[in-house]
Amino acid sequence: MEFAEHLIRWFHVLSGVMWIGLLWYLNFVQVPTMAKIPDELKPAIGKHIAPAVLFWFRWSAASTVLFGLLLGGMQKELGNWLSIGLVDGSTTSALIGIAMWFGLIMAFNVWFVIWPKQKIALGIIDAPAEAKPAAARKAMLFSRTNTLLSIPMLYGMIAAQNPPF
Amino acid sequence: MKNPLESLHMTVALGVVMTVIMVLVALGIGSP
């Protein structure tokens, strides 16, 4: 069981690095650079790079959550984490629990806001042309929300394993 | 008023502030 937990934790971290790495690529690189890209080159981003990024982004988000929940269940800590330490009165459970809730909110945003809105913005599904700017803005703001949440989320996940106090 | 999340720098700053709040809440909830 311990070795299985060890493997699941590795899969959780691998998935999480891919997810947050792509989130930060979108927010720190792609979105701020779009305005500087010549118009004739922009379709390369919209039609090729962004759909590939969003594929790995949303599935790595799903597998991060899946492996994280599995790990919590295997360690019989899921209840303590979901209750942000209010049941066992532990700072560690509070940190990992709050971080877990941030991660769950972020994954929800990916699947139920960012991906549906990006499908409209990138023309992956049919939608009126006038709907695209609003969809792109909403996707960007929820992506920024996830970037904001990723900072305390990662701190909580790391500090719970390596407490500084 | 401009949404603070439109600025990447503001987003990161808010994330750091939120981290500090999270630590204070966690310390308030339990013992290490």
N, CA and C atoms of all chains as a GROMACS GRO file, in nm:
protein
  591
    1MET      N    1   0.083  -0.121   0.000
    1MET     CA    2   0.000   0.000   0.000
    1MET      C    3   0.087   0.126   0.000
    2GLU      N    4   0.194   0.121   0.080
    2GLU     CA    5   0.281   0.240   0.088
    2GLU      C    6   0.346   0.270  -0.046
    3PHE      N    7   0.386   0.162  -0.119
    3PHE     CA    8   0.448   0.185  -0.249
    3PHE      C    9   0.344   0.238  -0.348
    4ALA      N   10   0.221   0.188  -0.338
    4ALA     CA   11   0.114   0.237  -0.425
    4ALA      C   12   0.089   0.386  -0.400
    5GLU      N   13   0.089   0.424  -0.271
    5GLU     CA   14   0.072   0.566  -0.235
    5GLU      C   15   0.185   0.651  -0.294
    6HIS      N   16   0.304   0.595  -0.284
    6HIS     CA   17   0.424   0.661  -0.337
    6HIS      C   18   0.407   0.688  -0.487
    7LEU      N   19   0.362   0.587  -0.560
    7LEU     CA   20   0.342   0.600  -0.705
    7LEU      C   21   0.232   0.701  -0.737
    8ILE      N   22   0.121   0.691  -0.662
    8ILE     CA   23   0.009   0.782  -0.686
    8ILE      C   24   0.051   0.927  -0.659
    9ARG      N   25   0.132   0.947  -0.554
    9ARG     CA   26   0.180   1.082  -0.524
    9ARG      C   27   0.265   1.134  -0.641
   10TRP      N   28   0.346   1.046  -0.697
   10TRP     CA   29   0.430   1.085  -0.812
   10TRP      C   30   0.341   1.125  -0.930
   11PHE      N   31   0.239   1.044  -0.959
   11PHE     CA   32   0.148   1.077  -1.070
   11PHE      C   33   0.076   1.210  -1.043
   12HIS      N   34   0.038   1.230  -0.914
   12HIS     CA   35  -0.029   1.355  -0.874
   12HIS      C   36   0.062   1.474  -0.902
   13VAL      N   37   0.189   1.463  -0.864
   13VAL     CA   38   0.284   1.574  -0.883
   13VAL      C   39   0.314   1.595  -1.032
   14LEU      N   40   0.334   1.486  -1.106
   14LEU     CA   41   0.360   1.499  -1.250
   14LEU      C   42   0.244   1.571  -1.319
   15SER      N   43   0.122   1.527  -1.290
   15SER     CA   44   0.003   1.590  -1.350
   15SER      C   45  -0.006   1.736  -1.309
   16GLY      N   46   0.019   1.762  -1.181
   16GLY     CA   47   0.008   1.898  -1.129
   16GLY      C   48   0.110   1.993  -1.192
   17VAL      N   49   0.232   1.943  -1.212
   17VAL     CA   50   0.335   2.027  -1.275
   17VAL      C   51   0.293   2.063  -1.417
   18MET      N   52   0.237   1.963  -1.489
   18MET     CA   53   0.194   1.991  -1.626
   18MET      C   54   0.079   2.093  -1.626
   19TRP      N   55  -0.017   2.073  -1.534
   19TRP     CA   56  -0.133   2.163  -1.528
   19TRP      C   57  -0.091   2.307  -1.496
   20ILE      N   58  -0.018   2.324  -1.386
   20ILE     CA   59   0.016   2.460  -1.344
   20ILE      C   60   0.121   2.520  -1.440
   21GLY      N   61   0.206   2.434  -1.494
   21GLY     CA   62   0.303   2.483  -1.595
   21GLY      C   63   0.232   2.543  -1.715
   22LEU      N   64   0.130   2.472  -1.764
   22LEU     CA   65   0.056   2.523  -1.880
   22LEU      C   66  -0.028   2.647  -1.842
   23LEU      N   67  -0.084   2.646  -1.719
   23LEU     CA   68  -0.159   2.764  -1.672
   23LEU      C   69  -0.068   2.886  -1.672
   24TRP      N   70   0.053   2.869  -1.620
   24TRP     CA   71   0.146   2.982  -1.614
   24TRP      C   72   0.198   3.018  -1.753
   25TYR      N   73   0.215   2.919  -1.840
   25TYR     CA   74   0.253   2.951  -1.980
   25TYR      C   75   0.145   3.043  -2.040
   26LEU      N   76   0.018   3.006  -2.022
   26LEU     CA   77  -0.090   3.087  -2.079
   26LEU      C   78  -0.088   3.229  -2.024
   27ASN      N   79  -0.071   3.241  -1.890
   27ASN     CA   80  -0.083   3.371  -1.825
   27ASN      C   81   0.043   3.457  -1.830
   28PHE      N   82   0.159   3.391  -1.823
   28PHE     CA   83   0.284   3.466  -1.819
   28PHE      C   84   0.344   3.485  -1.959
   29VAL      N   85   0.308   3.398  -2.055
   29VAL     CA   86   0.372   3.404  -2.186
   29VAL      C   87   0.271   3.433  -2.298
   30GLN      N   88   0.175   3.341  -2.318
   30GLN     CA   89   0.091   3.351  -2.437
   30GLN      C   90   0.002   3.476  -2.439
   31VAL      N   91  -0.076   3.495  -2.332
   31VAL     CA   92  -0.171   3.608  -2.332
   31VAL      C   93  -0.098   3.744  -2.340
   32PRO      N   94   0.009   3.768  -2.258
   32PRO     CA   95   0.076   3.898  -2.269
   32PRO      C   96   0.148   3.919  -2.403
   33THR      N   97   0.183   3.809  -2.472
   33THR     CA   98   0.259   3.823  -2.597
   33THR      C   99   0.169   3.840  -2.719
   34MET      N  100   0.042   3.802  -2.708
   34MET     CA  101  -0.048   3.803  -2.825
   34MET      C  102  -0.051   3.938  -2.896
   35ALA      N  103  -0.054   4.047  -2.816
   35ALA     CA  104  -0.064   4.181  -2.877
   35ALA      C  105   0.058   4.215  -2.962
   36LYS      N  106   0.172   4.151  -2.933
   36LYS     CA  107   0.297   4.183  -3.006
   36LYS      C  108   0.315   4.096  -3.130
   37ILE      N  109   0.230   3.993  -3.145
   37ILE     CA  110   0.247   3.900  -3.259
   37ILE      C  111   0.181   3.961  -3.383
   38PRO      N  112   0.252   3.964  -3.497
   38PRO     CA  113   0.191   4.020  -3.620
   38PRO      C  114   0.063   3.943  -3.655
   39ASP      N  115  -0.035   4.016  -3.710
   39ASP     CA  116  -0.167   3.957  -3.737
   39ASP      C  117  -0.160   3.829  -3.821
   40GLU      N  118  -0.068   3.828  -3.920
   40GLU     CA  119  -0.064   3.711  -4.008
   40GLU      C  120  -0.013   3.585  -3.936
   41LEU      N  121   0.052   3.604  -3.820
   41LEU     CA  122   0.104   3.488  -3.745
   41LEU      C  123   0.010   3.442  -3.634
   42LYS      N  124  -0.089   3.527  -3.599
   42LYS     CA  125  -0.178   3.494  -3.487
   42LYS      C  126  -0.254   3.362  -3.505
   43PRO      N  127  -0.296   3.329  -3.628
   43PRO     CA  128  -0.369   3.202  -3.642
   43PRO      C  129  -0.287   3.079  -3.597
   44ALA      N  130  -0.154   3.089  -3.600
   44ALA     CA  131  -0.072   2.976  -3.553
   44ALA      C  132  -0.100   2.948  -3.406
   45ILE      N  133  -0.120   3.056  -3.329
   45ILE     CA  134  -0.153   3.039  -3.186
   45ILE      C  135  -0.296   2.987  -3.171
   46GLY      N  136  -0.390   3.060  -3.233
   46GLY     CA  137  -0.532   3.028  -3.214
   46GLY      C  138  -0.573   2.892  -3.269
   47LYS      N  139  -0.512   2.853  -3.379
   47LYS     CA  140  -0.558   2.730  -3.445
   47LYS      C  141  -0.473   2.608  -3.410
   48HIS      N  142  -0.349   2.629  -3.368
   48HIS     CA  143  -0.261   2.514  -3.345
   48HIS      C  144  -0.210   2.504  -3.202
   49ILE      N  145  -0.148   2.612  -3.153
   49ILE     CA  146  -0.084   2.602  -3.021
   49ILE      C  147  -0.188   2.599  -2.909
   50ALA      N  148  -0.280   2.697  -2.909
   50ALA     CA  149  -0.377   2.706  -2.798
   50ALA      C  150  -0.462   2.578  -2.785
   51PRO      N  151  -0.514   2.520  -2.895
   51PRO     CA  152  -0.592   2.396  -2.876
   51PRO      C  153  -0.508   2.283  -2.815
   52ALA      N  154  -0.381   2.272  -2.854
   52ALA     CA  155  -0.294   2.168  -2.796
   52ALA      C  156  -0.269   2.195  -2.648
   53VAL      N  157  -0.244   2.324  -2.616
   53VAL     CA  158  -0.222   2.359  -2.476
   53VAL      C  159  -0.346   2.324  -2.394
   54LEU      N  160  -0.464   2.360  -2.447
   54LEU     CA  161  -0.588   2.337  -2.371
   54LEU      C  162  -0.619   2.189  -2.356
   55PHE      N  163  -0.577   2.107  -2.451
   55PHE     CA  164  -0.598   1.961  -2.438
   55PHE      C  165  -0.522   1.909  -2.317
   56TRP      N  166  -0.389   1.935  -2.313
   56TRP     CA  167  -0.307   1.885  -2.201
   56TRP      C  168  -0.344   1.954  -2.070
   57PHE      N  169  -0.384   2.082  -2.080
   57PHE     CA  170  -0.422   2.162  -1.963
   57PHE      C  171  -0.542   2.101  -1.891
   58ARG      N  172  -0.648   2.071  -1.967
   58ARG     CA  173  -0.769   2.024  -1.899
   58ARG      C  174  -0.755   1.879  -1.852
   59TRP      N  175  -0.684   1.796  -1.928
   59TRP     CA  176  -0.670   1.656  -1.884
   59TRP      C  177  -0.569   1.643  -1.771
   60SER      N  178  -0.467   1.729  -1.769
   60SER     CA  179  -0.375   1.723  -1.654
   60SER      C  180  -0.445   1.777  -1.529
   61ALA      N  181  -0.536   1.873  -1.546
   61ALA     CA  182  -0.616   1.921  -1.431
   61ALA      C  183  -0.699   1.806  -1.375
   62ALA      N  184  -0.764   1.731  -1.464
   62ALA     CA  185  -0.849   1.620  -1.421
   62ALA      C  186  -0.765   1.512  -1.352
   63SER      N  187  -0.649   1.478  -1.408
   63SER     CA  188  -0.571   1.370  -1.346
   63SER      C  189  -0.506   1.416  -1.216
   64THR      N  190  -0.473   1.545  -1.204
   64THR     CA  191  -0.420   1.595  -1.076
   64THR      C  192  -0.523   1.576  -0.966
   65VAL      N  193  -0.648   1.613  -0.995
   65VAL     CA  194  -0.755   1.600  -0.896
   65VAL      C  195  -0.780   1.451  -0.866
   66LEU      N  196  -0.787   1.370  -0.970
   66LEU     CA  197  -0.814   1.227  -0.952
   66LEU      C  198  -0.708   1.162  -0.863
   67PHE      N  199  -0.581   1.184  -0.895
   67PHE     CA  200  -0.474   1.121  -0.816
   67PHE      C  201  -0.467   1.181  -0.675
   68GLY      N  202  -0.498   1.309  -0.662
   68GLY     CA  203  -0.497   1.373  -0.530
   68GLY      C  204  -0.605   1.315  -0.440
   69LEU      N  205  -0.726   1.299  -0.495
   69LEU     CA  206  -0.835   1.243  -0.416
   69LEU      C  207  -0.806   1.097  -0.381
   70LEU      N  208  -0.748   1.025  -0.477
   70LEU     CA  209  -0.712   0.885  -0.454
   70LEU      C  210  -0.609   0.874  -0.342
   71LEU      N  211  -0.513   0.963  -0.343
   71LEU     CA  212  -0.408   0.964  -0.241
   71LEU      C  213  -0.468   0.993  -0.103
   72GLY      N  214  -0.557   1.093  -0.098
   72GLY     CA  215  -0.623   1.126   0.028
   72GLY      C  216  -0.703   1.009   0.081
   73GLY      N  217  -0.771   0.938  -0.009
   73GLY     CA  218  -0.850   0.820   0.030
   73GLY      C  219  -0.760   0.709   0.080
   74MET      N  220  -0.649   0.684   0.010
   74MET     CA  221  -0.557   0.576   0.050
   74MET      C  222  -0.493   0.607   0.185
   75GLN      N  223  -0.470   0.735   0.211
   75GLN     CA  224  -0.408   0.773   0.339
   75GLN      C  225  -0.512   0.791   0.450
   76LYS      N  226  -0.640   0.771   0.414
   76LYS     CA  227  -0.752   0.789   0.508
   76LYS      C  228  -0.750   0.929   0.573
   77GLU      N  229  -0.716   1.027   0.492
   77GLU     CA  230  -0.707   1.166   0.540
   77GLU      C  231  -0.806   1.257   0.470
   78LEU      N  232  -0.881   1.202   0.375
   78LEU     CA  233  -0.966   1.286   0.291
   78LEU      C  234  -1.064   1.369   0.374
   79GLY      N  235  -1.123   1.308   0.476
   79GLY     CA  236  -1.219   1.379   0.562
   79GLY      C  237  -1.153   1.495   0.634
   80ASN      N  238  -1.032   1.470   0.685
   80ASN     CA  239  -0.960   1.577   0.756
   80ASN      C  240  -0.924   1.692   0.662
   81TRP      N  241  -0.890   1.656   0.538
   81TRP     CA  242  -0.852   1.760   0.442
   81TRP      C  243  -0.976   1.837   0.394
   82LEU      N  244  -1.082   1.761   0.362
   82LEU     CA  245  -1.204   1.829   0.312
   82LEU      C  246  -1.261   1.923   0.418
   83SER      N  247  -1.242   1.887   0.546
   83SER     CA  248  -1.295   1.973   0.654
   83SER      C  249  -1.192   2.077   0.696
   84ILE      N  250  -1.089   2.100   0.615
   84ILE     CA  251  -0.976   2.193   0.637
   84ILE      C  252  -0.925   2.188   0.783
   85GLY      N  253  -0.912   2.067   0.835
   85GLY     CA  254  -0.850   2.049   0.967
   85GLY      C  255  -0.942   2.078   1.084
   86LEU      N  256  -1.068   2.109   1.056
   86LEU     CA  257  -1.159   2.142   1.166
   86LEU      C  258  -1.197   2.017   1.246
   87VAL      N  259  -1.184   1.898   1.183
   87VAL     CA  260  -1.217   1.773   1.253
   87VAL      C  261  -1.100   1.728   1.341
   88ASP      N  262  -0.979   1.723   1.283
   88ASP     CA  263  -0.864   1.673   1.362
   88ASP      C  264  -0.782   1.785   1.427
   89GLY      N  265  -0.819   1.910   1.405
   89GLY     CA  266  -0.750   2.022   1.469
   89GLY      C  267  -0.602   2.032   1.435
   90SER      N  268  -0.567   1.996   1.310
   90SER     CA  269  -0.426   1.997   1.271
   90SER      C  270  -0.398   2.108   1.170
   91THR      N  271  -0.290   2.181   1.193
   91THR     CA  272  -0.250   2.286   1.098
   91THR      C  273  -0.215   2.226   0.962
   92THR      N  274  -0.153   2.106   0.965
   92THR     CA  275  -0.117   2.038   0.840
   92THR      C  276  -0.242   2.008   0.758
   93SER      N  277  -0.346   1.954   0.823
   93SER     CA  278  -0.471   1.925   0.752
   93SER      C  279  -0.535   2.053   0.701
   94ALA      N  280  -0.523   2.161   0.782
   94ALA     CA  281  -0.580   2.289   0.740
   94ALA      C  282  -0.511   2.339   0.614
   95LEU      N  283  -0.377   2.332   0.614
   95LEU     CA  284  -0.301   2.380   0.497
   95LEU      C  285  -0.332   2.299   0.372
   96ILE      N  286  -0.323   2.166   0.384
   96ILE     CA  287  -0.345   2.083   0.265
   96ILE      C  288  -0.493   2.087   0.226
   97GLY      N  289  -0.581   2.102   0.324
   97GLY     CA  290  -0.725   2.106   0.296
   97GLY      C  291  -0.764   2.233   0.221
   98ILE      N  292  -0.715   2.349   0.270
   98ILE     CA  293  -0.746   2.475   0.200
   98ILE      C  294  -0.686   2.469   0.059
   99ALA      N  295  -0.562   2.418   0.049
   99ALA     CA  296  -0.497   2.406  -0.082
   99ALA      C  297  -0.579   2.313  -0.173
  100MET      N  298  -0.631   2.205  -0.115
  100MET     CA  299  -0.710   2.111  -0.195
  100MET      C  300  -0.839   2.177  -0.248
  101TRP      N  301  -0.903   2.255  -0.161
  101TRP     CA  302  -1.025   2.324  -0.206
  101TRP      C  303  -0.994   2.425  -0.316
  102PHE      N  304  -0.879   2.495  -0.303
  102PHE     CA  305  -0.838   2.586  -0.411
  102PHE      C  306  -0.819   2.507  -0.540
  103GLY      N  307  -0.754   2.390  -0.529
  103GLY     CA  308  -0.730   2.306  -0.647
  103GLY      C  309  -0.861   2.259  -0.709
  104LEU      N  310  -0.958   2.223  -0.624
  104LEU     CA  311  -1.088   2.177  -0.676
  104LEU      C  312  -1.161   2.290  -0.748
  105ILE      N  313  -1.155   2.410  -0.689
  105ILE     CA  314  -1.218   2.527  -0.754
  105ILE      C  315  -1.151   2.553  -0.889
  106MET      N  316  -1.018   2.544  -0.890
  106MET     CA  317  -0.943   2.567  -1.014
  106MET      C  318  -0.980   2.465  -1.121
  107ALA      N  319  -0.990   2.338  -1.082
  107ALA     CA  320  -1.025   2.233  -1.180
  107ALA      C  321  -1.167   2.255  -1.233
  108PHE      N  322  -1.257   2.298  -1.143
  108PHE     CA  323  -1.394   2.330  -1.186
  108PHE      C  324  -1.390   2.443  -1.289
  109ASN      N  325  -1.312   2.547  -1.259
  109ASN     CA  326  -1.300   2.660  -1.353
  109ASN      C  327  -1.248   2.614  -1.489
  110VAL      N  328  -1.150   2.523  -1.487
  110VAL     CA  329  -1.092   2.473  -1.613
  110VAL      C  330  -1.200   2.406  -1.698
  111TRP      N  331  -1.272   2.313  -1.636
  111TRP     CA  332  -1.365   2.229  -1.713
  111TRP      C  333  -1.498   2.297  -1.746
  112PHE      N  334  -1.543   2.383  -1.654
  112PHE     CA  335  -1.680   2.436  -1.671
  112PHE      C  336  -1.686   2.584  -1.708
  113VAL      N  337  -1.572   2.651  -1.710
  113VAL     CA  338  -1.572   2.792  -1.756
  113VAL      C  339  -1.468   2.811  -1.867
  114ILE      N  340  -1.341   2.786  -1.834
  114ILE     CA  341  -1.233   2.821  -1.929
  114ILE      C  342  -1.244   2.742  -2.059
  115TRP      N  343  -1.259   2.609  -2.048
  115TRP     CA  344  -1.264   2.526  -2.170
  115TRP      C  345  -1.389   2.558  -2.254
  116PRO      N  346  -1.509   2.566  -2.195
  116PRO     CA  347  -1.626   2.602  -2.278
  116PRO      C  348  -1.612   2.739  -2.344
  117LYS      N  349  -1.558   2.836  -2.270
  117LYS     CA  350  -1.543   2.971  -2.328
  117LYS      C  351  -1.433   2.974  -2.434
  118GLN      N  352  -1.325   2.898  -2.411
  118GLN     CA  353  -1.219   2.894  -2.512
  118GLN      C  354  -1.266   2.827  -2.641
  119LYS      N  355  -1.355   2.729  -2.628
  119LYS     CA  356  -1.409   2.664  -2.749
  119LYS      C  357  -1.480   2.767  -2.837
  120ILE      N  358  -1.549   2.861  -2.771
  120ILE     CA  359  -1.617   2.967  -2.847
  120ILE      C  360  -1.513   3.066  -2.902
  121ALA      N  361  -1.421   3.110  -2.815
  121ALA     CA  362  -1.323   3.212  -2.853
  121ALA      C  363  -1.233   3.165  -2.967
  122LEU      N  364  -1.195   3.038  -2.966
  122LEU     CA  365  -1.102   2.986  -3.066
  122LEU      C  366  -1.172   2.931  -3.191
  123GLY      N  367  -1.306   2.933  -3.188
  123GLY     CA  368  -1.381   2.885  -3.304
  123GLY      C  369  -1.383   2.733  -3.316
  124ILE      N  370  -1.361   2.663  -3.202
  124ILE     CA  371  -1.365   2.516  -3.204
  124ILE      C  372  -1.510   2.470  -3.220
  125ILE      N  373  -1.603   2.547  -3.163
  125ILE     CA  374  -1.745   2.521  -3.187
  125ILE      C  375  -1.806   2.643  -3.256
  126ASP      N  376  -1.916   2.619  -3.325
  126ASP     CA  377  -1.982   2.729  -3.395
  126ASP      C  378  -2.046   2.825  -3.296
  127ALA      N  379  -2.020   2.953  -3.316
  127ALA     CA  380  -2.081   3.057  -3.231
  127ALA      C  381  -2.078   3.187  -3.311
  128PRO      N  382  -2.172   3.280  -3.281
  128PRO     CA  383  -2.170   3.408  -3.352
  128PRO      C  384  -2.038   3.482  -3.327
  129ALA      N  385  -1.989   3.550  -3.429
  129ALA     CA  386  -1.860   3.621  -3.418
  129ALA      C  387  -1.860   3.720  -3.302
  130GLU      N  388  -1.979   3.782  -3.275
  130GLU     CA  389  -1.983   3.882  -3.168
  130GLU      C  390  -1.972   3.820  -3.028
  131ALA      N  391  -1.991   3.688  -3.019
  131ALA     CA  392  -1.980   3.622  -2.888
  131ALA      C  393  -1.834   3.594  -2.850
  132LYS      N  394  -1.745   3.598  -2.949
  132LYS     CA  395  -1.605   3.558  -2.924
  132LYS      C  396  -1.528   3.649  -2.828
  133PRO      N  397  -1.535   3.784  -2.843
  133PRO     CA  398  -1.459   3.868  -2.749
  133PRO      C  399  -1.503   3.850  -2.604
  134ALA      N  400  -1.634   3.839  -2.580
  134ALA     CA  401  -1.683   3.822  -2.442
  134ALA      C  402  -1.638   3.687  -2.386
  135ALA      N  403  -1.642   3.583  -2.472
  135ALA     CA  404  -1.599   3.450  -2.427
  135ALA      C  405  -1.449   3.451  -2.395
  136ALA      N  406  -1.371   3.518  -2.479
  136ALA     CA  407  -1.225   3.523  -2.457
  136ALA      C  408  -1.194   3.598  -2.328
  137ARG      N  409  -1.267   3.706  -2.302
  137ARG     CA  410  -1.243   3.784  -2.180
  137ARG      C  411  -1.277   3.702  -2.056
  138LYS      N  412  -1.391   3.633  -2.061
  138LYS     CA  413  -1.431   3.552  -1.945
  138LYS      C  414  -1.329   3.440  -1.920
  139ALA      N  415  -1.284   3.374  -2.027
  139ALA     CA  416  -1.183   3.269  -2.013
  139ALA      C  417  -1.055   3.326  -1.952
  140MET      N  418  -1.015   3.445  -1.998
  140MET     CA  419  -0.892   3.507  -1.947
  140MET      C  420  -0.905   3.540  -1.798
  141LEU      N  421  -1.019   3.596  -1.758
  141LEU     CA  422  -1.035   3.635  -1.618
  141LEU      C  423  -1.039   3.512  -1.526
  142PHE      N  424  -1.102   3.404  -1.571
  142PHE     CA  425  -1.104   3.282  -1.489
  142PHE      C  426  -0.966   3.215  -1.487
  143SER      N  427  -0.893   3.228  -1.596
  143SER     CA  428  -0.756   3.177  -1.601
  143SER      C  429  -0.668   3.256  -1.503
  144ARG      N  430  -0.692   3.388  -1.497
  144ARG     CA  431  -0.619   3.473  -1.401
  144ARG      C  432  -0.658   3.436  -1.258
  145THR      N  433  -0.785   3.407  -1.237
  145THR     CA  434  -0.830   3.364  -1.103
  145THR      C  435  -0.754   3.238  -1.062
  146ASN      N  436  -0.739   3.145  -1.157
  146ASN     CA  437  -0.666   3.023  -1.128
  146ASN      C  438  -0.518   3.051  -1.100
  147THR      N  439  -0.460   3.148  -1.172
  147THR     CA  440  -0.321   3.185  -1.147
  147THR      C  441  -0.308   3.239  -1.005
  148LEU      N  442  -0.403   3.324  -0.966
  148LEU     CA  443  -0.404   3.378  -0.829
  148LEU      C  444  -0.411   3.263  -0.728
  149LEU      N  445  -0.507   3.171  -0.747
  149LEU     CA  446  -0.527   3.061  -0.651
  149LEU      C  447  -0.410   2.964  -0.651
  150SER      N  448  -0.338   2.953  -0.765
  150SER     CA  449  -0.228   2.856  -0.772
  150SER      C  450  -0.118   2.891  -0.672
  151ILE      N  451  -0.104   3.019  -0.637
  151ILE     CA  452   0.006   3.061  -0.547
  151ILE      C  453  -0.017   3.009  -0.405
  152PRO      N  454  -0.132   3.038  -0.340
  152PRO     CA  455  -0.154   2.976  -0.209
  152PRO      C  456  -0.172   2.824  -0.218
  153MET      N  457  -0.231   2.775  -0.328
  153MET     CA  458  -0.251   2.629  -0.342
  153MET      C  459  -0.118   2.556  -0.334
  154LEU      N  460  -0.019   2.602  -0.412
  154LEU     CA  461   0.112   2.535  -0.412
  154LEU      C  462   0.181   2.550  -0.277
  155TYR      N  463   0.164   2.668  -0.213
  155TYR     CA  464   0.226   2.686  -0.081
  155TYR      C  465   0.166   2.586   0.018
  156GLY      N  466   0.034   2.575   0.018
  156GLY     CA  467  -0.032   2.484   0.112
  156GLY      C  468   0.009   2.340   0.092
  157MET      N  469   0.018   2.297  -0.034
  157MET     CA  470   0.056   2.159  -0.064
  157MET      C  471   0.199   2.131  -0.015
  158ILE      N  472   0.289   2.227  -0.038
  158ILE     CA  473   0.430   2.206   0.001
  158ILE      C  474   0.447   2.221   0.152
  159ALA      N  475   0.385   2.324   0.210
  159ALA     CA  476   0.405   2.350   0.353
  159ALA      C  477   0.344   2.238   0.439
  160ALA      N  478   0.239   2.174   0.388
  160ALA     CA  479   0.178   2.064   0.465
  160ALA      C  480   0.277   1.948   0.479
  161GLN      N  481   0.362   1.927   0.378
  161GLN     CA  482   0.460   1.818   0.383
  161GLN      C  483   0.590   1.863   0.450
  162ASN      N  484   0.619   1.993   0.439
  162ASN     CA  485   0.745   2.047   0.494
  162ASN      C  486   0.714   2.169   0.579
  163PRO      N  487   0.648   2.148   0.695
  163PRO     CA  488   0.601   2.264   0.772
  163PRO      C  489   0.716   2.351   0.823
  164PRO      N  490   0.700   2.485   0.809
  164PRO     CA  491   0.804   2.576   0.854
  164PRO      C  492   0.789   2.612   1.002
  165PHE      N  493   0.683   2.559   1.066
  165PHE     CA  494   0.660   2.598   1.207
  165PHE      C  495   0.624   2.477   1.290
  166MET      N  496  -1.445   5.065  -1.295
  166MET     CA  497  -1.315   5.033  -1.236
  166MET      C  498  -1.256   4.909  -1.303
  167LYS      N  499  -1.124   4.913  -1.328
  167LYS     CA  500  -1.058   4.802  -1.395
  167LYS      C  501  -1.051   4.680  -1.302
  168ASN      N  502  -1.076   4.563  -1.358
  168ASN     CA  503  -1.065   4.440  -1.280
  168ASN      C  504  -0.917   4.416  -1.246
  169PRO      N  505  -0.883   4.399  -1.116
  169PRO     CA  506  -0.741   4.382  -1.079
  169PRO      C  507  -0.677   4.261  -1.145
  170LEU      N  508  -0.759   4.161  -1.184
  170LEU     CA  509  -0.702   4.040  -1.246
  170LEU      C  510  -0.656   4.066  -1.390
  171GLU      N  511  -0.690   4.183  -1.445
  171GLU     CA  512  -0.639   4.215  -1.579
  171GLU      C  513  -0.489   4.242  -1.576
  172SER      N  514  -0.438   4.275  -1.457
  172SER     CA  515  -0.293   4.298  -1.442
  172SER      C  516  -0.229   4.171  -1.385
  173LEU      N  517  -0.128   4.121  -1.455
  173LEU     CA  518  -0.059   4.001  -1.408
  173LEU      C  519   0.014   4.027  -1.277
  174HIS      N  520   0.075   4.146  -1.265
  174HIS     CA  521   0.147   4.180  -1.142
  174HIS      C  522   0.052   4.184  -1.023
  175MET      N  523  -0.065   4.244  -1.045
  175MET     CA  524  -0.164   4.252  -0.936
  175MET      C  525  -0.213   4.112  -0.899
  176THR      N  526  -0.229   4.026  -1.000
  176THR     CA  527  -0.273   3.888  -0.974
  176THR      C  528  -0.174   3.816  -0.883
  177VAL      N  529  -0.045   3.830  -0.914
  177VAL     CA  530   0.058   3.764  -0.834
  177VAL      C  531   0.061   3.823  -0.692
  178ALA      N  532   0.049   3.956  -0.684
  178ALA     CA  533   0.050   4.021  -0.552
  178ALA      C  534  -0.068   3.972  -0.468
  179LEU      N  535  -0.186   3.963  -0.529
  179LEU     CA  536  -0.304   3.915  -0.456
  179LEU      C  537  -0.284   3.769  -0.414
  180GLY      N  538  -0.216   3.690  -0.498
  180GLY     CA  539  -0.188   3.551  -0.464
  180GLY      C  540  -0.099   3.540  -0.341
  181VAL      N  541  -0.001   3.630  -0.331
  181VAL     CA  542   0.088   3.629  -0.215
  181VAL      C  543   0.011   3.671  -0.088
  182VAL      N  544  -0.072   3.774  -0.103
  182VAL     CA  545  -0.154   3.818   0.012
  182VAL      C  546  -0.245   3.704   0.057
  183MET      N  547  -0.304   3.634  -0.039
  183MET     CA  548  -0.394   3.523  -0.007
  183MET      C  549  -0.318   3.410   0.064
  184THR      N  550  -0.191   3.391   0.025
  184THR     CA  551  -0.109   3.288   0.090
  184THR      C  552  -0.089   3.320   0.238
  185VAL      N  553  -0.061   3.448   0.266
  185VAL     CA  554  -0.040   3.489   0.406
  185VAL      C  555  -0.169   3.468   0.486
  186ILE      N  556  -0.283   3.505   0.426
  186ILE     CA  557  -0.411   3.486   0.494
  186ILE      C  558  -0.435   3.337   0.520
  187MET      N  559  -0.404   3.253   0.420
  187MET     CA  560  -0.423   3.109   0.434
  187MET      C  561  -0.341   3.053   0.551
  188VAL      N  562  -0.217   3.097   0.562
  188VAL     CA  563  -0.130   3.049   0.671
  188VAL      C  564  -0.188   3.092   0.806
  189LEU      N  565  -0.234   3.216   0.816
  189LEU     CA  566  -0.292   3.264   0.942
  189LEU      C  567  -0.416   3.184   0.979
  190VAL      N  568  -0.500   3.155   0.879
  190VAL     CA  569  -0.621   3.074   0.904
  190VAL      C  570  -0.582   2.934   0.950
  191ALA      N  571  -0.483   2.873   0.881
  191ALA     CA  572  -0.440   2.736   0.916
  191ALA      C  573  -0.383   2.734   1.058
  192LEU      N  574  -0.305   2.837   1.095
  192LEU     CA  575  -0.250   2.842   1.230
  192LEU      C  576  -0.360   2.860   1.334
  193GLY      N  577  -0.464   2.934   1.294
  193GLY     CA  578  -0.577   2.954   1.384
  193GLY      C  579  -0.659   2.828   1.403
  194ILE      N  580  -0.663   2.742   1.301
  194ILE     CA  581  -0.745   2.619   1.307
  194ILE      C  582  -0.682   2.514   1.398
  195GLY      N  583  -0.550   2.496   1.382
  195GLY     CA  584  -0.494   2.383   1.455
  195GLY      C  585  -0.356   2.404   1.510
  196SER      N  586  -0.311   2.298   1.577
  196SER     CA  587  -0.174   2.296   1.627
  196SER      C  588  -0.088   2.220   1.528
  197PRO      N  589   0.039   2.259   1.511
  197PRO     CA  590   0.125   2.193   1.413
  197PRO      C  591   0.143   2.044   1.444
   0.00000   0.00000   0.00000
